[in-house]
């Protein structure tokens, strides 16, 4: 695997999910990563360790962590010594908090002129000072349906990828001897990016992948559900052939009668039968047993190294 961040040293002060998730990917891309955490009685100052030790462990594989109090002169001095050797610093504080810590862009550039700063914030401009989390950013862009919570932390995870993009941009410009400048990543903007298919109408109820197309649905079957993505005409035609539905034109898939007929057909089959159909007829169908729940990725047992 190509390691585009090989030789790049990153010091991160970013806590919770977006920053550590970005740092995890940067390590895989070859960066040398060091994480600064607040002092804590438990020895782990990142709240994510309390929310989910499994997530914390996986995101910090191969990443050295150090704990310090940045509100003290001793902590500031220790941080400065780390930043002197770094290429990029990653933060996730509000701009006002960065200023109090002496880590706003003008102050930081005077102390460490070689350093590129990538800042994760909630919103753009003045909204960077407004309290928010993944759920509120998704709600701003019509991505919270009814009373149900979203299935994942879409803004945080997309924000982490945009953060990696910002770090890659900083590393490239550094190699081109460009003058360091702050790069800001907004989680609200990440949610806006994720919401583009909805704003384009694609995932609205009248949209092709929002419910209008009979071949792009979740159908109930005998012992679970089947996620069906027979969107392209050749997939749709094959599915209709199996279900005994006449397929004369792709527009057939937009008719409610087609959806009703497919619902009846899926209801007659078990997950195992549908799995065999998908394999033998090259159809994009994924079954979900009604009694199964997502158990998550395997727990990674290695612990992050601490200084």
DRENVEXKE-468457 format. One record per atom (N, C-alpha, C, O): residue in one letter; x, y negated, z. Coordinates in steps of 0.05 Angstrom, whole numbers, padded with zeros to 5 digits, always signed. Example, Ala and Ser with C-alpha at 12.3 -4.5 7.8 and 13.67 -1.06 7.14 Angstrom:
<rs>
A+00264+00114+00156
A+00246+00090+00156
A+00264+00066+00156
A+00285+00066+00169
S+00257+00045+00142
S+00273+00021+00143
S+00258-00001+00157
S+00268-00023+00161
</rs>
This chain:
<rs>
X+00017+00024+00000
X+00000+00000+00000
X+00017-00025+00000
X+00037-00026+00015
X+00010-00044-00017
X+00025-00070-00017
X+00019-00085+00009
X-00004-00085+00018
X+00039-00097+00021
X+00037-00111+00046
X+00042-00141+00040
X+00064-00151+00044
X+00022-00156+00031
X+00026-00184+00024
X+00034-00202+00047
X+00044-00224+00043
X+00029-00193+00072
X+00036-00210+00095
X+00061-00200+00109
X+00067-00209+00131
X+00076-00182+00096
X+00100-00173+00108
X+00119-00196+00112
X+00124-00212+00094
X+00131-00199+00137
X+00149-00220+00143
X+00135-00245+00155
X+00148-00263+00164
X+00108-00245+00155
X+00093-00267+00166
X+00087-00261+00196
X+00077-00240+00203
X+00093-00280+00213
X+00089-00277+00242
X+00065-00294+00250
X+00064-00318+00246
X+00045-00281+00261
X+00020-00294+00270
X+00018-00293+00300
X+00021-00271+00312
X+00012-00316+00312
X+00004-00317+00340
X-00025-00325+00341
X-00033-00345+00330
X-00041-00308+00354
X-00070-00313+00356
X-00079-00319+00384
X-00071-00305+00403
X-00095-00340+00387
X-00109-00346+00412
X-00139-00341+00410
X-00154-00347+00428
X-00147-00329+00388
X-00176-00325+00382
X-00186-00300+00397
X-00174-00279+00396
X-00209-00304+00410
X-00221-00283+00427
X-00247-00273+00414
X-00255-00282+00393
X-00259-00254+00428
X-00285-00241+00420
X-00282-00225+00394
X-00265-00206+00394
X-00297-00231+00373
X-00296-00213+00350
X-00283-00224+00325
X-00265-00210+00315
X-00290-00247+00314
X-00279-00255+00288
X-00248-00256+00287
X-00236-00246+00269
X-00236-00269+00308
X-00207-00271+00308
X-00193-00245+00310
X-00176-00239+00294
X-00199-00228+00331
X-00186-00202+00332
X-00191-00184+00308
X-00174-00169+00300
X-00216-00185+00296
X-00221-00169+00272
X-00203-00179+00249
X-00194-00162+00234
X-00199-00205+00247
X-00182-00216+00226
X-00153-00207+00231
X-00138-00200+00213
X-00145-00208+00257
X-00117-00201+00264
X-00112-00171+00258
X-00091-00164+00249
X-00132-00154+00262
X-00130-00126+00256
X-00124-00122+00227
X-00107-00105+00220
X-00139-00136+00210
X-00134-00133+00181
X-00107-00145+00172
X-00094-00134+00155
X-00099-00167+00185
X-00073-00178+00179
X-00051-00159+00185
X-00031-00158+00171
X-00053-00145+00208
X-00033-00125+00214
X-00031-00104+00193
X-00009-00096+00185
X-00054-00095+00183
X-00054-00075+00162
X-00042-00086+00136
X-00032-00071+00119
X-00042-00112+00133
X-00031-00125+00109
X-00001-00132+00113
X+00011-00144+00096
X+00010-00123+00136
X+00039-00126+00140
X+00048-00147+00160
X+00072-00149+00165
X+00030-00163+00170
X+00038-00185+00188
X+00047-00174+00215
X+00037-00153+00224
X+00065-00189+00228
X+00072-00183+00255
X+00054-00201+00273
X+00054-00225+00271
X+00037-00188+00289
X+00016-00202+00303
X+00020-00201+00333
X+00026-00180+00345
X+00016-00224+00346
X+00017-00226+00375
X-00008-00241+00384
X-00015-00261+00373
X-00020-00230+00405
X-00046-00242+00415
X-00041-00253+00443
X-00031-00240+00460
X-00050-00278+00446
X-00048-00292+00472
X-00076-00291+00485
X-00096-00300+00473
X-00078-00281+00509
X-00104-00279+00523
X-00102-00294+00550
X-00081-00298+00561
X-00125-00303+00560
X-00126-00316+00586
X-00118-00296+00608
X-00121-00272+00604
X-00109-00307+00630
X-00104-00289+00653
X-00130-00278+00664
X-00150-00292+00664
X-00130-00253+00672
X-00154-00240+00682
X-00146-00219+00703
X-00125-00207+00702
X-00164-00215+00722
X-00159-00195+00743
X-00156-00167+00731
X-00142-00150+00742
X-00171-00162+00709
X-00171-00136+00697
X-00146-00132+00679
X-00140-00110+00670
X-00132-00154+00674
X-00109-00152+00656
X-00116-00155+00626
X-00099-00155+00609
X-00142-00158+00621
X-00152-00162+00593
X-00169-00186+00594
X-00192-00185+00603
X-00159-00209+00584
X-00174-00234+00586
X-00193-00239+00563
X-00207-00259+00564
X-00195-00221+00544
X-00213-00224+00522
X-00240-00212+00530
X-00241-00189+00537
X-00262-00228+00529
X-00288-00217+00537
X-00296-00192+00522
X-00312-00176+00532
X-00285-00188+00497
X-00292-00164+00482
X-00285-00139+00496
X-00297-00118+00492
X-00264-00139+00513
X-00256-00116+00527
X-00278-00107+00547
X-00282-00083+00552
X-00293-00127+00557
X-00316-00121+00575
X-00340-00112+00559
X-00354-00093+00567
X-00346-00125+00536
X-00369-00118+00520
X-00366-00091+00508
X-00385-00074+00509
X-00343-00085+00497
X-00338-00059+00483
X-00309-00052+00484
X-00294-00061+00466
X-00300-00037+00504
X-00272-00028+00504
X-00264-00013+00478
X-00241-00015+00470
X-00283+00001+00466
X-00277+00015+00441
X-00270-00005+00419
X-00250-00001+00405
X-00286-00025+00416
X-00280-00045+00395
X-00254-00060+00401
X-00238-00064+00383
X-00250-00067+00426
X-00225-00080+00434
X-00201-00063+00427
X-00181-00073+00416
X-00202-00038+00434
X-00179-00020+00429
X-00173-00017+00400
X-00150-00019+00391
X-00194-00013+00384
X-00190-00010+00355
X-00178-00035+00342
X-00161-00033+00325
X-00188-00058+00350
X-00179-00083+00338
X-00151-00090+00346
X-00137-00105+00332
X-00141-00080+00369
X-00115-00087+00379
X-00094-00065+00375
X-00072-00067+00387
X-00100-00046+00359
X-00080-00025+00353
X-00055-00038+00340
X-00057-00052+00320
X-00032-00033+00353
X-00007-00043+00341
X-00002-00072+00345
X+00016-00084+00333
X-00019-00085+00361
X-00016-00114+00366
X-00007-00119+00394
X-00019-00110+00413
X+00015-00133+00397
X+00025-00140+00424
X+00008-00162+00436
X+00000-00181+00422
X+00001-00159+00462
X-00015-00180+00475
X+00000-00190+00500
X+00014-00176+00513
X-00003-00216+00504
X+00009-00229+00528
X-00013-00245+00541
X-00031-00255+00528
X-00012-00248+00568
X-00031-00263+00583
X-00018-00288+00595
X+00004-00286+00606
X-00031-00311+00593
X-00020-00335+00604
X-00042-00356+00608
X-00063-00354+00596
X-00037-00374+00626
X-00056-00396+00632
X-00048-00420+00616
X-00028-00434+00624
X-00062-00426+00595
X-00054-00448+00577
X-00060-00476+00589
X-00053-00496+00578
X-00074-00476+00612
X-00080-00501+00625
X-00058-00510+00644
X-00060-00532+00657
X-00037-00494+00646
X-00015-00501+00664
X+00010-00508+00647
X+00012-00499+00624
X+00028-00525+00658
X+00052-00531+00643
X+00069-00506+00636
X+00081-00504+00615
X+00069-00487+00655
X+00084-00462+00650
X+00072-00447+00626
X+00087-00437+00609
X+00045-00445+00625
X+00032-00432+00603
X+00037-00446+00577
X+00042-00433+00556
X+00036-00472+00577
X+00041-00488+00553
X+00069-00484+00543
X+00074-00481+00519
X+00089-00484+00562
X+00117-00480+00554
X+00121-00452+00542
X+00135-00449+00522
X+00108-00432+00554
X+00111-00404+00544
X+00098-00402+00516
X+00109-00389+00498
X+00075-00415+00512
X+00062-00415+00486
X+00080-00428+00465
X+00083-00419+00443
X+00091-00451+00472
X+00109-00466+00454
X+00132-00449+00445
X+00140-00450+00421
X+00143-00433+00463
X+00166-00416+00456
X+00157-00395+00436
X+00173-00387+00418
X+00132-00385+00438
X+00122-00365+00419
X+00117-00378+00392
X+00122-00367+00371
X+00106-00403+00392
X+00099-00416+00367
X+00123-00425+00352
X+00122-00428+00327
X+00146-00430+00366
X+00170-00437+00352
X+00179-00416+00332
X+00192-00422+00312
X+00172-00391+00338
X+00181-00368+00321
X+00159-00359+00302
X+00163-00340+00287
X+00136-00372+00303
X+00112-00363+00287
X+00110-00378+00261
X+00120-00401+00258
X+00096-00366+00243
X+00089-00379+00217
X+00061-00390+00217
X+00055-00411+00205
X+00043-00375+00231
X+00014-00382+00231
X+00003-00379+00259
X+00010-00360+00272
X-00013-00398+00268
X-00027-00396+00293
X-00057-00394+00286
X-00067-00410+00271
X-00071-00376+00299
X-00100-00372+00295
X-00114-00379+00321
X-00107-00369+00342
X-00135-00396+00319
X-00150-00404+00343
X-00180-00401+00337
X-00189-00399+00314
X-00196-00401+00359
X-00225-00400+00356
X-00238-00418+00377
X-00261-00412+00385
X-00224-00439+00385
X-00236-00458+00404
X-00250-00481+00389
X-00246-00485+00366
X-00268-00495+00404
X-00280-00519+00392
X-00258-00540+00390
X-00238-00539+00404
X-00261-00559+00371
X-00240-00579+00367
X-00234-00595+00393
X-00211-00601+00398
X-00254-00601+00409
X-00249-00615+00434
X-00232-00599+00453
X-00215-00610+00467
X-00236-00573+00454
X-00220-00555+00471
X-00191-00554+00461
X-00172-00555+00477
X-00187-00553+00435
X-00160-00554+00423
X-00146-00579+00431
X-00122-00579+00437
X-00160-00601+00430
X-00148-00627+00437
X-00139-00628+00466
X-00118-00638+00472
X-00156-00617+00484
X-00148-00616+00512
X-00124-00599+00517
X-00108-00605+00535
X-00121-00578+00500
X-00098-00560+00503
X-00073-00571+00488
X-00052-00558+00489
X-00076-00594+00475
X-00054-00604+00459
X-00048-00587+00435
X-00026-00586+00425
X-00070-00575+00424
X-00067-00558+00401
X-00084-00568+00377
X-00089-00553+00358
X-00092-00593+00378
X-00104-00605+00355
X-00083-00608+00333
X-00059-00609+00339
X-00092-00610+00308
X-00074-00609+00285
X-00052-00630+00287
X-00028-00623+00283
X-00058-00656+00292
X-00036-00676+00292
X-00015-00670+00314
X+00009-00673+00309
X-00024-00663+00338
X-00005-00657+00360
X+00012-00633+00354
X+00036-00632+00358
X-00002-00612+00344
X+00012-00587+00338
X+00033-00590+00316
X+00055-00579+00317
X+00026-00606+00296
X+00045-00609+00273
X+00070-00624+00282
X+00091-00621+00270
X+00068-00642+00302
X+00091-00656+00312
X+00110-00637+00327
X+00134-00639+00324
X+00099-00619+00343
X+00115-00601+00359
X+00126-00578+00342
X+00148-00568+00347
X+00110-00569+00323
X+00117-00546+00307
X+00112-00551+00277
X+00092-00541+00266
X+00129-00567+00264
X+00123-00575+00236
X+00123-00552+00216
X+00113-00555+00194
X+00134-00529+00224
X+00135-00506+00206
X+00109-00490+00207
X+00105-00471+00191
X+00091-00496+00226
X+00069-00479+00233
X+00043-00485+00217
X+00035-00509+00215
X+00031-00465+00206
X+00005-00467+00193
X-00016-00460+00214
X-00013-00440+00229
X-00038-00475+00215
X-00059-00470+00234
X-00085-00462+00220
X-00095-00476+00203
X-00096-00438+00228
X-00121-00429+00218
X-00141-00429+00241
X-00137-00416+00261
X-00162-00445+00238
X-00181-00449+00260
X-00209-00437+00254
X-00221-00445+00234
X-00218-00419+00271
X-00246-00409+00268
X-00264-00427+00285
X-00259-00430+00309
X-00284-00439+00273
X-00303-00456+00287
X-00332-00446+00282
X-00336-00429+00264
X-00351-00457+00296
X-00379-00450+00292
X-00390-00461+00267
X-00400-00447+00249
X-00389-00487+00264
X-00400-00501+00241
X-00381-00521+00229
X-00360-00527+00241
X-00389-00533+00207
X-00372-00553+00194
X-00376-00580+00208
X-00397-00586+00219
X-00355-00597+00207
X-00357-00624+00217
X-00364-00625+00246
X-00353-00611+00263
X-00384-00642+00253
X-00393-00645+00280
X-00405-00620+00291
X-00406-00616+00316
X-00415-00602+00274
X-00428-00577+00283
X-00407-00558+00295
X-00415-00539+00308
X-00382-00564+00292
X-00361-00548+00304
X-00362-00549+00335
X-00351-00532+00348
X-00375-00570+00345
X-00377-00573+00374
X-00403-00562+00385
X-00407-00561+00410
X-00421-00552+00368
X-00447-00542+00376
X-00445-00513+00384
X-00433-00497+00369
X-00457-00506+00406
X-00457-00478+00415
X-00471-00460+00396
X-00492-00467+00385
X-00460-00436+00391
X-00473-00417+00373
X-00459-00391+00373
X-00437-00388+00383
X-00473-00371+00362
X-00462-00344+00360
X-00472-00332+00333
X-00488-00344+00319
X-00463-00308+00328
X-00471-00294+00303
X-00501-00296+00298
X-00510-00303+00276
X-00517-00290+00318
X-00546-00290+00316
X-00558-00317+00307
X-00575-00318+00290
X-00548-00338+00319
X-00559-00365+00313
X-00550-00373+00285
X-00565-00387+00271
X-00526-00366+00276
X-00517-00373+00249
X-00533-00358+00228
X-00540-00369+00208
X-00539-00332+00234
X-00556-00317+00215
X-00584-00329+00214
X-00596-00330+00193
X-00594-00337+00237
X-00621-00348+00238
X-00623-00374+00222
X-00644-00379+00210
X-00601-00389+00222
X-00601-00414+00206
X-00606-00409+00177
X-00615-00426+00162
X-00599-00385+00168
X-00600-00379+00139
X-00620-00357+00133
X-00617-00342+00113
X-00641-00354+00150
X-00663-00337+00144
X-00655-00308+00142
X-00666-00293+00126
X-00636-00299+00159
X-00627-00272+00159
X-00635-00256+00184
X-00625-00234+00189
X-00653-00267+00200
X-00664-00253+00223
X-00693-00247+00218
X-00710-00265+00217
X-00699-00222+00215
X-00726-00213+00207
X-00743-00207+00231
X-00736-00189+00247
X-00765-00220+00235
X-00784-00215+00256
X-00770-00217+00283
X-00755-00236+00288
X-00775-00198+00301
X-00764-00197+00328
X-00740-00178+00331
X-00729-00175+00352
X-00733-00166+00308
X-00711-00146+00309
X-00684-00160+00307
X-00681-00180+00292
X-00664-00150+00322
X-00637-00160+00319
X-00625-00149+00293
X-00631-00126+00286
X-00607-00164+00280
X-00593-00153+00256
X-00578-00128+00263
X-00569-00124+00286
X-00574-00111+00243
X-00561-00085+00247
X-00531-00088+00253
X-00518-00070+00264
X-00519-00110+00245
X-00491-00115+00250
X-00486-00144+00255
X-00504-00161+00252
X-00461-00151+00262
X-00454-00179+00266
X-00443-00190+00240
X-00419-00193+00236
X-00461-00196+00222
X-00454-00203+00195
X-00438-00229+00192
X-00418-00230+00177
X-00445-00249+00207
X-00430-00275+00206
X-00402-00271+00217
X-00383-00281+00206
X-00400-00257+00240
X-00374-00253+00252
X-00355-00237+00234
X-00332-00244+00230
X-00366-00215+00223
X-00349-00198+00206
X-00341-00211+00180
X-00319-00209+00170
X-00361-00225+00168
X-00355-00240+00143
X-00335-00263+00149
X-00317-00268+00134
X-00339-00276+00172
X-00321-00297+00181
X-00293-00286+00185
X-00274-00300+00179
X-00290-00262+00194
X-00264-00250+00198
X-00250-00246+00171
X-00226-00250+00169
X-00265-00238+00151
X-00254-00234+00124
X-00246-00261+00112
X-00225-00263+00099
X-00262-00282+00116
X-00255-00309+00106
X-00231-00319+00121
X-00215-00334+00110
X-00228-00311+00146
X-00204-00319+00161
X-00179-00306+00150
X-00158-00319+00147
X-00181-00280+00143
X-00158-00267+00129
X-00152-00281+00103
X-00129-00284+00096
X-00173-00289+00089
X-00169-00303+00064
X-00153-00329+00069
X-00135-00336+00054
X-00161-00343+00091
X-00147-00368+00098
X-00118-00363+00105
X-00100-00378+00098
X-00113-00341+00120
X-00085-00334+00128
X-00069-00327+00103
X-00046-00334+00101
X-00081-00312+00085
X-00066-00305+00060
X-00060-00330+00044
X-00038-00332+00033
X-00078-00349+00044
X-00073-00374+00030
X-00051-00390+00043
X-00033-00400+00029
X-00050-00390+00070
X-00029-00404+00084
X-00002-00391+00079
X+00018-00404+00074
X-00002-00364+00079
X+00023-00349+00074
X+00034-00354+00046
X+00058-00358+00042
X+00016-00355+00026
X+00024-00360-00001
X+00035-00388-00004
X+00056-00393-00017
X+00021-00408+00008
X+00031-00435+00006
X+00057-00439+00020
X+00074-00455+00012
X+00060-00425+00042
X+00086-00426+00057
X+00109-00416+00040
X+00130-00428+00040
X+00104-00394+00025
X+00125-00384+00007
X+00131-00403-00016
X+00153-00402-00027
X+00111-00420-00022
X+00115-00440-00043
X+00126-00466-00032
X+00128-00486-00046
X+00134-00466-00006
X+00145-00489+00008
X+00126-00512+00009
X+00135-00535+00010
X+00100-00507+00011
X+00081-00528+00014
X+00081-00538+00042
X+00088-00523+00061
X+00073-00563+00046
X+00072-00575+00073
X+00048-00563+00088
X+00026-00562+00078
X+00053-00553+00113
X+00031-00541+00128
X+00007-00560+00132
X+00011-00584+00136
X-00017-00549+00131
X-00041-00565+00136
X-00061-00546+00150
X-00059-00522+00146
X-00079-00557+00166
X-00098-00540+00180
X-00119-00528+00161
X-00128-00542+00142
X-00126-00503+00165
X-00146-00489+00149
X-00169-00482+00168
X-00164-00468+00188
X-00193-00490+00162
X-00216-00486+00180
X-00236-00466+00168
X-00243-00468+00145
X-00244-00447+00184
X-00263-00426+00176
X-00288-00429+00194
X-00287-00428+00218
X-00311-00434+00181
X-00336-00437+00195
X-00353-00412+00195
X-00358-00401+00173
X-00361-00403+00218
X-00378-00379+00219
X-00406-00384+00208
X-00419-00366+00196
X-00416-00409+00210
X-00441-00416+00198
X-00439-00415+00168
X-00458-00406+00155
X-00417-00423+00157
X-00412-00421+00128
X-00410-00392+00119
X-00418-00385+00097
X-00399-00375+00137
X-00398-00346+00131
X-00426-00335+00129
X-00431-00319+00111
X-00444-00343+00147
X-00471-00334+00146
X-00485-00344+00121
X-00501-00330+00109
X-00479-00369+00113
X-00490-00380+00089
X-00481-00364+00064
X-00497-00360+00046
X-00456-00355+00064
X-00446-00339+00042
X-00460-00312+00041
X-00468-00303+00020
X-00464-00299+00065
X-00478-00273+00066
X-00507-00276+00056
X-00518-00258+00044
X-00518-00300+00061
X-00547-00305+00055
X-00552-00312+00025
X-00575-00314+00017
X-00530-00315+00009
X-00534-00323-00018
X-00553-00305-00034
X-00571-00315-00048
X-00551-00278-00032
X-00570-00261-00047
X-00599-00267-00039
X-00617-00265-00056
X-00604-00274-00014
X-00631-00280-00006
X-00640-00307-00018
X-00663-00309-00027
X-00623-00326-00017
X-00630-00352-00029
X-00633-00351-00059
X-00647-00367-00071
X-00619-00332-00072
X-00622-00328-00100
X-00649-00314-00106
X-00657-00312-00130
X-00661-00303-00086
X-00686-00288-00089
X-00683-00258-00092
X-00703-00244-00094
X-00658-00249-00093
X-00653-00220-00098
X-00665-00203-00076
X-00676-00181-00081
X-00662-00212-00050
X-00671-00195-00028
X-00698-00205-00016
X-00706-00195+00005
X-00711-00223-00029
X-00738-00231-00021
X-00757-00208-00029
X-00750-00192-00046
X-00781-00206-00016
X-00799-00184-00023
X-00806-00182-00053
X-00812-00160-00063
X-00804-00204-00066
X-00810-00204-00095
X-00785-00198-00112
X-00786-00196-00136
X-00762-00196-00098
X-00736-00192-00112
X-00731-00162-00119
X-00742-00144-00106
X-00714-00158-00138
X-00708-00131-00147
X-00697-00113-00125
X-00705-00090-00123
X-00680-00124-00108
X-00669-00108-00086
X-00681-00116-00059
X-00669-00112-00038
X-00705-00128-00060
X-00718-00137-00036
X-00744-00122-00031
X-00757-00127-00011
X-00752-00105-00050
X-00776-00090-00047
X-00793-00087-00072
X-00811-00070-00073
X-00787-00103-00092
X-00804-00102-00116
X-00798-00077-00134
X-00816-00068-00147
X-00774-00067-00133
X-00766-00045-00150
X-00770-00019-00135
X-00760-00014-00113
X-00786-00001-00147
X-00793+00024-00134
X-00769+00043-00130
X-00770+00060-00112
X-00749+00039-00145
X-00725+00056-00143
X-00705+00046-00123
X-00684+00058-00119
X-00710+00023-00110
X-00692+00012-00090
X-00708+00008-00065
X-00717-00014-00058
X-00711+00030-00050
X-00729+00031-00027
X-00718+00050-00006
X-00700+00065-00010
X-00731+00049+00018
X-00727+00070+00038
X-00754+00084+00040
X-00774+00073+00047
X-00753+00110+00034
X-00778+00127+00035
X-00777+00147+00058
X-00756+00157+00065
X-00800+00152+00069
X-00802+00172+00090
X-00803+00200+00076
X-00815+00203+00055
X-00789+00219+00089
X-00790+00247+00079
X-00798+00265+00102
X-00805+00255+00124
X-00797+00291+00098
X-00807+00310+00118
X-00794+00307+00146
X-00807+00309+00166
X-00768+00303+00146
X-00754+00303+00171
X-00735+00279+00174
X-00715+00280+00188
X-00742+00257+00161
X-00726+00233+00164
X-00733+00212+00143
X-00756+00207+00137
X-00712+00199+00133
X-00716+00178+00113
X-00696+00182+00090
X-00675+00195+00093
X-00702+00170+00068
X-00684+00171+00045
X-00680+00142+00035
X-00699+00129+00027
X-00655+00133+00035
X-00648+00107+00024
X-00642+00112-00006
X-00623+00127-00013
X-00658+00100-00023
X-00656+00105-00052
X-00647+00080-00066
X-00659+00058-00062
X-00627+00082-00083
X-00617+00059-00098
X-00615+00065-00128
X-00595+00060-00141
X-00637+00076-00139
X-00638+00083-00167
X-00646+00058-00183
X-00668+00056-00194
X-00628+00038-00183
X-00634+00012-00195
X-00630+00011-00225
X-00647+00001-00239
X-00608+00022-00235
X-00603+00022-00263
X-00623+00039-00278
X-00632+00059-00267
X-00630+00032-00303
X-00650+00047-00318
X-00645+00077-00319
X-00664+00093-00317
X-00620+00086-00323
X-00615+00115-00325
X-00620+00129-00299
X-00629+00152-00299
X-00614+00116-00276
X-00620+00127-00250
X-00650+00128-00246
X-00661+00149-00238
X-00663+00106-00253
X-00693+00105-00249
X-00707+00126-00266
X-00726+00138-00257
X-00698+00129-00291
X-00711+00148-00309
X-00708+00176-00298
X-00726+00192-00299
X-00684+00183-00288
X-00679+00210-00277
X-00696+00215-00252
X-00707+00237-00249
X-00699+00195-00235
X-00715+00197-00211
X-00744+00202-00219
X-00758+00219-00207
X-00754+00186-00238
X-00782+00189-00247
X-00787+00217-00259
X-00808+00229-00255
X-00768+00227-00274
X-00770+00253-00286
X-00774+00275-00265
X-00791+00292-00267
X-00757+00273-00244
X-00759+00292-00222
X-00786+00290-00207
X-00797+00310-00198
X-00796+00266-00205
X-00821+00261-00190
X-00846+00264-00207
X-00868+00261-00198
X-00842+00270-00233
X-00865+00273-00251
X-00878+00248-00258
X-00903+00247-00263
X-00863+00226-00259
X-00874+00200-00266
X-00865+00192-00294
X-00841+00195-00301
X-00883+00184-00311
X-00876+00176-00338
X-00859+00151-00338
X-00868+00130-00328
X-00836+00152-00350
X-00818+00129-00351
X-00816+00120-00381
X-00801+00131-00396
X-00831+00100-00387
X-00831+00089-00415
X-00813+00065-00418
X-00804+00058-00439
X-00810+00051-00396
X-00796+00025-00396
X-00787+00018-00368
X-00800+00026-00349
X-00764+00005-00364
X-00755-00002-00337
X-00776-00018-00321
X-00776-00017-00296
X-00794-00031-00335
X-00815-00047-00321
X-00834-00029-00304
X-00848-00038-00287
X-00833-00003-00311
X-00850+00017-00296
X-00842+00016-00266
X-00859+00020-00248
X-00817+00011-00261
X-00807+00011-00233
X-00817-00013-00217
X-00814-00013-00192
X-00829-00032-00229
X-00839-00055-00215
X-00869-00053-00209
X-00881-00071-00198
X-00881-00030-00217
X-00909-00026-00212
X-00915-00013-00185
X-00901+00007-00178
X-00934-00023-00170
X-00940-00011-00144
X-00948+00018-00145
X-00943+00033-00127
X-00960+00026-00168
X-00968+00054-00171
X-00943+00073-00172
X-00944+00095-00162
X-00921+00063-00183
X-00896+00078-00184
X-00885+00082-00156
X-00876+00104-00149
X-00886+00061-00141
X-00876+00063-00113
X-00893+00082-00097
X-00882+00098-00082
X-00919+00081-00101
X-00937+00099-00086
X-00932+00128-00094
X-00932+00146-00077
X-00927+00133-00120
X-00922+00160-00129
X-00896+00171-00118
X-00894+00194-00111
X-00875+00154-00118
X-00850+00162-00107
X-00851+00167-00077
X-00839+00185-00066
X-00867+00151-00063
X-00871+00155-00034
X-00883+00183-00029
X-00875+00196-00010
X-00902+00191-00045
X-00915+00217-00042
X-00894+00239-00048
X-00894+00260-00034
X-00878+00236-00068
X-00858+00256-00076
X-00837+00259-00054
X-00831+00282-00047
X-00827+00238-00043
X-00807+00239-00022
X-00819+00252+00003
X-00805+00267+00017
X-00844+00246+00008
X-00857+00256+00033
X-00859+00286+00033
X-00863+00298+00054
X-00857+00299+00010
X-00859+00328+00007
X-00833+00343+00011
X-00832+00367+00013
X-00811+00328+00013
X-00785+00340+00014
X-00770+00336+00041
X-00776+00316+00055
X-00752+00355+00047
X-00735+00352+00070
X-00709+00338+00062
X-00702+00337+00039
X-00695+00328+00082
X-00669+00315+00077
X-00650+00333+00061
X-00637+00324+00042
X-00648+00358+00070
X-00629+00376+00056
X-00636+00380+00027
X-00618+00381+00010
X-00662+00381+00021
X-00670+00384-00007
X-00662+00359-00023
X-00653+00361-00046
X-00667+00336-00011
X-00660+00311-00025
X-00630+00307-00029
X-00621+00296-00048
X-00615+00317-00009
X-00586+00317-00012
X-00577+00333-00036
X-00559+00325-00051
X-00589+00356-00040
X-00583+00373-00063
X-00591+00360-00089
X-00577+00362-00109
X-00615+00347-00089
X-00624+00333-00113
X-00604+00311-00120
X-00597+00308-00143
X-00595+00296-00100
X-00577+00274-00105
X-00551+00284-00117
X-00540+00272-00136
X-00541+00306-00107
X-00516+00317-00116
X-00518+00329-00144
X-00501+00325-00162
X-00539+00345-00149
X-00542+00359-00174
X-00550+00341-00197
X-00545+00347-00220
X-00564+00319-00191
X-00574+00301-00212
X-00560+00274-00212
X-00568+00255-00225
X-00538+00271-00196
X-00522+00247-00195
X-00539+00222-00190
X-00540+00203-00205
X-00554+00224-00168
X-00572+00202-00160
X-00562+00188-00135
X-00553+00202-00116
X-00564+00162-00133
X-00555+00148-00108
X-00577+00149-00087
X-00593+00131-00084
X-00577+00172-00072
X-00596+00176-00050
X-00580+00184-00025
X-00563+00202-00027
X-00586+00171-00003
X-00573+00178+00022
X-00595+00183+00043
X-00611+00166+00049
X-00595+00207+00054
X-00616+00214+00073
X-00607+00208+00102
X-00583+00208+00108
X-00626+00202+00119
X-00621+00196+00147
X-00640+00213+00163
X-00665+00209+00162
X-00629+00232+00178
X-00646+00249+00195
X-00660+00232+00216
X-00648+00214+00228
X-00685+00238+00221
X-00700+00221+00240
X-00690+00223+00269
X-00694+00204+00284
X-00676+00245+00275
X-00667+00248+00303
X-00638+00240+00307
X-00628+00241+00330
X-00624+00230+00286
X-00596+00223+00289
X-00594+00193+00294
X-00610+00177+00285
X-00573+00186+00309
X-00566+00158+00313
X-00537+00154+00306
X-00521+00172+00307
X-00530+00129+00300
X-00503+00122+00293
X-00485+00123+00318
X-00491+00109+00337
X-00464+00139+00317
X-00447+00142+00340
X-00422+00125+00338
X-00406+00124+00357
X-00418+00112+00316
X-00395+00094+00312
X-00370+00109+00304
X-00370+00133+00303
X-00349+00094+00298
X-00324+00106+00290
X-00311+00120+00313
X-00317+00114+00336
X-00292+00138+00308
X-00279+00152+00330
X-00263+00133+00347
X-00252+00113+00337
X-00262+00138+00373
X-00247+00121+00391
X-00218+00125+00386
X-00208+00147+00386
X-00203+00103+00383
X-00174+00104+00379
X-00161+00101+00407
X-00166+00081+00420
X-00146+00120+00414
X-00137+00122+00442
X-00112+00104+00448
X-00107+00097+00471
X-00097+00097+00427
X-00073+00082+00432
X-00080+00055+00444
X-00100+00042+00436
X-00064+00046+00463
X-00069+00020+00476
X-00050-00001+00465
X-00027+00005+00457
X-00060-00027+00464
X-00042-00048+00455
X-00019-00052+00474
X-00022-00049+00498
X+00004-00060+00463
X+00027-00064+00480
X+00026-00092+00492
X+00016-00111+00479
X+00035-00094+00516
X+00035-00120+00530
X+00063-00128+00536
X+00080-00111+00542
X+00068-00154+00536
X+00095-00163+00543
X+00099-00162+00573
X+00121-00169+00582
</rs>
